[in-house]
Structure formats: C-alpha cells, structure tokens
C-alpha cells in the first residue's frame, strides 16, 4: 500500500465515535514518510459498513440502494469481492 500512498491522495473518512486519538496519531506516524498527508473527512453515521457491502456482494445480494451505479458496475465487471473471507 506504500506505492498506492505515493501515487494518490489518501482520504480517510472518520466518524467521531469511530476513531480515537491513538489511532489518529498512528496514522500520522505512518504518513510522515510521505510528502503528503491524508485528508480527513467527517461523515455522518451510515446504516451500512464496508464489511456488510463486501459480504452482500459475496452472497450475490442486491446492494444497489447503497452504492452508486458506476461503482456497482465496476465491482461487477471486475468480479471484486465475489469470494471475500470475512
């Protein structure tokens, strides 16, 4: 993931109840090796998690209400998350 971090701008979506000061400090420590810092985005609590999305895709469940059509198409075209171990 270091190569990815060098090539793109990393954005971290956090909700106040989900990330503590220790975790933020650990992330800052990791990113001190790069020329750029992650962008922190605040988000309201969502009724679904990435784990649930991956599991639903692996189980061939309909998740079209939770993802933009283009994202869902990309996932299906590239057969992403079809065999996810959780």
Rosetta constraint file for C-alpha pairs under 8 A:
AtomPair CA 1 CA 5 HARMONIC 6.19 0.50
AtomPair CA 2 CA 6 HARMONIC 6.29 0.50
AtomPair CA 3 CA 7 HARMONIC 6.37 0.50
AtomPair CA 4 CA 8 HARMONIC 6.10 0.50
AtomPair CA 5 CA 9 HARMONIC 6.81 0.50
AtomPair CA 5 CA 10 HARMONIC 6.46 0.50
AtomPair CA 5 CA 34 HARMONIC 7.79 0.50
AtomPair CA 6 CA 34 HARMONIC 6.86 0.50
AtomPair CA 9 CA 36 HARMONIC 7.70 0.50
AtomPair CA 9 CA 38 HARMONIC 6.68 0.50
AtomPair CA 9 CA 39 HARMONIC 7.60 0.50
AtomPair CA 10 CA 37 HARMONIC 7.70 0.50
AtomPair CA 10 CA 38 HARMONIC 4.93 0.50
AtomPair CA 10 CA 39 HARMONIC 6.33 0.50
AtomPair CA 11 CA 38 HARMONIC 5.42 0.50
AtomPair CA 11 CA 39 HARMONIC 4.59 0.50
AtomPair CA 11 CA 40 HARMONIC 5.87 0.50
AtomPair CA 11 CA 41 HARMONIC 6.85 0.50
AtomPair CA 12 CA 38 HARMONIC 6.68 0.50
AtomPair CA 12 CA 39 HARMONIC 6.14 0.50
AtomPair CA 12 CA 40 HARMONIC 4.99 0.50
AtomPair CA 12 CA 41 HARMONIC 5.96 0.50
AtomPair CA 13 CA 40 HARMONIC 6.05 0.50
AtomPair CA 13 CA 41 HARMONIC 4.66 0.50
AtomPair CA 13 CA 42 HARMONIC 5.78 0.50
AtomPair CA 13 CA 43 HARMONIC 6.43 0.50
AtomPair CA 14 CA 18 HARMONIC 6.50 0.50
AtomPair CA 14 CA 19 HARMONIC 6.54 0.50
AtomPair CA 14 CA 40 HARMONIC 7.04 0.50
AtomPair CA 14 CA 41 HARMONIC 6.14 0.50
AtomPair CA 14 CA 42 HARMONIC 5.26 0.50
AtomPair CA 14 CA 43 HARMONIC 6.22 0.50
AtomPair CA 15 CA 19 HARMONIC 6.82 0.50
AtomPair CA 15 CA 42 HARMONIC 5.69 0.50
AtomPair CA 15 CA 43 HARMONIC 5.54 0.50
AtomPair CA 15 CA 44 HARMONIC 6.46 0.50
AtomPair CA 15 CA 45 HARMONIC 6.75 0.50
AtomPair CA 16 CA 20 HARMONIC 7.91 0.50
AtomPair CA 16 CA 42 HARMONIC 7.66 0.50
AtomPair CA 19 CA 23 HARMONIC 6.26 0.50
AtomPair CA 19 CA 24 HARMONIC 7.02 0.50
AtomPair CA 20 CA 24 HARMONIC 6.42 0.50
AtomPair CA 21 CA 25 HARMONIC 6.13 0.50
AtomPair CA 22 CA 26 HARMONIC 6.25 0.50
AtomPair CA 23 CA 27 HARMONIC 6.26 0.50
AtomPair CA 24 CA 28 HARMONIC 6.17 0.50
AtomPair CA 25 CA 29 HARMONIC 6.17 0.50
AtomPair CA 26 CA 30 HARMONIC 6.35 0.50
AtomPair CA 27 CA 31 HARMONIC 6.29 0.50
AtomPair CA 28 CA 32 HARMONIC 6.22 0.50
AtomPair CA 28 CA 37 HARMONIC 7.69 0.50
AtomPair CA 29 CA 33 HARMONIC 7.81 0.50
AtomPair CA 31 CA 36 HARMONIC 7.35 0.50
AtomPair CA 31 CA 37 HARMONIC 6.04 0.50
AtomPair CA 31 CA 38 HARMONIC 7.36 0.50
AtomPair CA 32 CA 37 HARMONIC 7.51 0.50
AtomPair CA 48 CA 52 HARMONIC 6.39 0.50
AtomPair CA 48 CA 53 HARMONIC 7.29 0.50
AtomPair CA 48 CA 66 HARMONIC 7.80 0.50
AtomPair CA 49 CA 53 HARMONIC 6.38 0.50
AtomPair CA 50 CA 54 HARMONIC 6.16 0.50
AtomPair CA 51 CA 55 HARMONIC 6.12 0.50
AtomPair CA 51 CA 86 HARMONIC 7.77 0.50
AtomPair CA 52 CA 56 HARMONIC 5.98 0.50
AtomPair CA 53 CA 57 HARMONIC 6.18 0.50
AtomPair CA 53 CA 63 HARMONIC 7.18 0.50
AtomPair CA 54 CA 58 HARMONIC 6.15 0.50
AtomPair CA 54 CA 81 HARMONIC 5.69 0.50
AtomPair CA 54 CA 82 HARMONIC 7.97 0.50
AtomPair CA 54 CA 84 HARMONIC 6.81 0.50
AtomPair CA 55 CA 59 HARMONIC 6.18 0.50
AtomPair CA 55 CA 81 HARMONIC 7.79 0.50
AtomPair CA 55 CA 84 HARMONIC 6.88 0.50
AtomPair CA 55 CA 86 HARMONIC 7.46 0.50
AtomPair CA 56 CA 60 HARMONIC 6.10 0.50
AtomPair CA 56 CA 61 HARMONIC 5.03 0.50
AtomPair CA 56 CA 62 HARMONIC 7.30 0.50
AtomPair CA 56 CA 63 HARMONIC 7.01 0.50
AtomPair CA 57 CA 61 HARMONIC 5.83 0.50
AtomPair CA 57 CA 62 HARMONIC 7.59 0.50
AtomPair CA 57 CA 63 HARMONIC 7.42 0.50
AtomPair CA 57 CA 81 HARMONIC 6.22 0.50
AtomPair CA 57 CA 82 HARMONIC 6.07 0.50
AtomPair CA 58 CA 81 HARMONIC 5.72 0.50
AtomPair CA 58 CA 82 HARMONIC 4.25 0.50
AtomPair CA 58 CA 83 HARMONIC 5.53 0.50
AtomPair CA 58 CA 84 HARMONIC 6.01 0.50
AtomPair CA 59 CA 82 HARMONIC 7.57 0.50
AtomPair CA 60 CA 82 HARMONIC 7.82 0.50
AtomPair CA 63 CA 67 HARMONIC 6.68 0.50
AtomPair CA 64 CA 68 HARMONIC 7.18 0.50
AtomPair CA 64 CA 69 HARMONIC 6.95 0.50
AtomPair CA 64 CA 72 HARMONIC 7.09 0.50
AtomPair CA 67 CA 71 HARMONIC 6.36 0.50
AtomPair CA 67 CA 72 HARMONIC 6.15 0.50
AtomPair CA 68 CA 72 HARMONIC 6.34 0.50
AtomPair CA 69 CA 73 HARMONIC 6.07 0.50
AtomPair CA 70 CA 74 HARMONIC 6.16 0.50
AtomPair CA 71 CA 75 HARMONIC 6.22 0.50
AtomPair CA 72 CA 76 HARMONIC 6.20 0.50
AtomPair CA 73 CA 77 HARMONIC 5.93 0.50
AtomPair CA 74 CA 78 HARMONIC 6.07 0.50
AtomPair CA 75 CA 79 HARMONIC 5.84 0.50
AtomPair CA 75 CA 80 HARMONIC 5.02 0.50
AtomPair CA 75 CA 81 HARMONIC 7.57 0.50
AtomPair CA 76 CA 80 HARMONIC 6.47 0.50
